[in-house]
Amino acid sequence: MKVTCIVGSARNNGSSAYLADKFIQGLEGRAEVKKYCVGDLNIGYCKGCKQCYITGECVQSDDVRKVVEDMLSSDCVFMVAPSYWAGVPGQLKTLFDRTTPYGDTNPNRILKASKPIKGVAVAVRAGTREAENTLILDSIEHYFGHLGIETVKRISILRTDSLPDLLENHAEQIDEIYLLGKSILFL
Ligand SMILES: Cc1cc2nc3c(=O)[nH]c(=O)nc-3n(C[C@H](O)[C@H](O)[C@H](O)COP(=O)(O)O)c2cc1C
């Protein structure tokens, strides 16, 4: 069993990273785990050249391929993103854009999932309006969909501008994510 966790934040020590670690704790060593924080990755912007529609590969060589390879060879992908201006952070959006060679809209894609993959989407934001997290969860689910990853759970966490906010006010949701890690491979 293999699980890939994507922390969709600029930073690897905030609320998103904490939630990914909770999920991993829940797995209790039952899976090989790959964890990436998009803020730590070397990912160039998509150039929009569409060469990947001809070759199935990007003209740039950086961290994207290995991250996507890990996702597509996993049994489960856990992706958590904070809201940045009511959307996913630019670093995560750049990963989405650069996944175009491997998405199902690419007629010449050479890398794709060979088995069912479960997806878990989590959104975290400072504000209180649910609709903003819905945009982020929709964005992750859209991305998952084009990679053949079935979203089995969406979790929205509001009123969280810092890790202390998360720890003080969202014990139930933290536990939910831990328990999801415990059960995900049996779902
Ligand atoms: C550049 C930037 C833009 C943000 N924009 C929003 C926003 O539009 N709405 C919101 O509710 N929170 C916004 N936030 C707050 C983050 O969503 C919040 O601090 C989140 O908990 C950060 O998650 P992290 O600790 O995983 O980085 C923004 C934070 C940053 C750094």
The ligand as a Gaussian input file, in Angstrom:
#p B3LYP/6-31G(d) Opt

LIG

0 1
 C       -0.869000      35.069000       0.978000
 C       -1.974000      34.625000       1.891000
 C       -3.293000      34.835000       1.485000
 C       -4.350000      34.412000       2.304000
 N       -5.633000      34.596000       1.871000
 C       -6.660000      34.142000       2.631000
 C       -7.993000      34.272000       2.187000
 O       -8.284000      34.768000       1.089000
 N       -8.983000      33.791000       2.975000
 C       -8.742000      33.211000       4.201000
 O       -9.671000      32.803000       4.866000
 N       -7.464000      33.072000       4.648000
 C       -6.427000      33.531000       3.897000
 N       -5.134000      33.375000       4.335000
 C       -4.892000      32.721000       5.622000
 C       -4.527000      31.243000       5.466000
 O       -5.500000      30.531000       4.755000
 C       -4.376000      30.646000       6.869000
 O       -3.393000      31.369000       7.601000
 C       -4.016000      29.173000       6.844000
 O       -4.270000      28.609000       8.104000
 C       -2.554000      28.953000       6.497000
 O       -2.286000      27.578000       6.412000
 P       -0.803000      26.985000       6.611000
 O       -0.454000      27.179000       8.071000
 O       -0.913000      25.578000       6.254000
 O        0.106000      27.762000       5.713000
 C       -4.077000      33.798000       3.551000
 C       -2.730000      33.596000       3.942000
 C       -1.695000      34.013000       3.123000
 C       -0.253000      33.775000       3.549000

